């Protein structure tokens, strides 16, 4: 007998971070990231950034969130999870689209690291110029 709970699945991306998010209905508001509570995995203001789509739509205590994140740093991972939660909320209730869109949670932030160019030290850092 399977005890699988129904969930809504979505992916979120930011920089090089990719988050696979499952939003479980009839939850208690528990948010886990890579098997750890979000307050332990993320620190400071990042846990609030992660659950902001749930907060803005008054759904904090309605869902449990499980996220698996790979790549990037903590800030990029937090924003990737936020994007995943936003997309999963749309699958649950499409009428939340206006609220999430106004908050800017449905737009993919495409800013990524610029590639290194030949003849330069980094993307734009040129070798030191010697006049004489």
N, C-alpha and C positions, 0 to 999 in steps of 0.2 A: 504494500500500500504506500503510495507516494504522498508526502506531506508538503508538496511544492506549493508555494503561495503564488498568486497571480501578481505579475509586475509589468511595468512599462519600461522598455529598454531604449536608450539613446546613447550616442557618443558625442563627446565634446572635444574640441581641439583648441590649443593656444600655444603659439611658438612651436616647440618640439614636443609638447606634452599632449598625450592622448588619454582621454578618460572614457571608460565604459561604465555607464551608470544604469543601475536598476532601481526603479521606484516602486516599492511595495505598498499596496493599498492596505488600509486598516492597520496602520502602524502606530508607533508611540512617539515618533519624532527622532528616532535614533539614526545617526549618520555615521557610517563606517567607511574608511578609506584604506584600501589595501589591508583589510583585516583589523585595523586599529580605529578607535574612536576619532572623529575628526578633530576634536580639541587636542588630542595627543599627537596626531600625525601633523596637523597644521598648528601653528602657534600664533599668539598675538591676535591680530585682527582678521587673519585669514579664515578661521572657522565661520565668522559672520559673513564674509564674502561668499563662502561656499553655499550657505543656506539662504542667501538673499532672495533667490527666486521664490522659495517657499514662504519667506517672511512677507514679501511684497504682495503675495496672493493669499495670505492668511491660511496656509496649509502646513504649518510647522508640525503640528501634532497629528496630522492625517496620514503621513507617509513615513516609512523607514527607507533610508537611502543606503545602498551599497555601491561603492565605486572602486574600480580598479584602475590605477593610473600608472602610466609608464612614460619615461622621458621627461626632459625639462627640469626646471627648478621648482621650488615650492610655490612661488607666486603663479607661475604658468600653469602648474598642476591645479591650483585652487580655481583659477579662471576656467580651465578645461572642465572641471567637475561642475562648476556653475553653469556652463553652457550645456552640458549634458543633462543636468536637472531641468533646465528651462525647456529643452526639446522634449524630454520625457513628460513634463507637465502638459505640454501641448497635446501629446497623444492621449493623456487622461481626459483633458477638458479643452477643446479647441477655442472656447470662449475666453480663455485667459490670454490669447494672443495679443490683444490690444495692450493689456497691462504690461506684459513682458516685453513687448516691442518698444513701448514708451520708455521703459527702463534701460533699453539697449542690450538686453540679454540674448536676443535672437540673432544678432549680427556677429559673424565670425570675424574676430580681430586678426587681420591677415599680416600684421607686422611681424616679421621674422628677422633673424640675423642676416646681415648682408654678407655675401661671399667674399673671400679674399681674392684680390686681383693680382695678376702677375706684375712683378717689378715693384710691388708695394709690400710693406711689412704686414699690414692688416687690410681691411676693406678700403680704407682711405689714407692710412698712415704711410706717408712717403719716407724714403730714406733721408737722413739729414743732409741739407744742402750746404756745401762749403764754397764760399765765394773765392777764397785764395788757397 
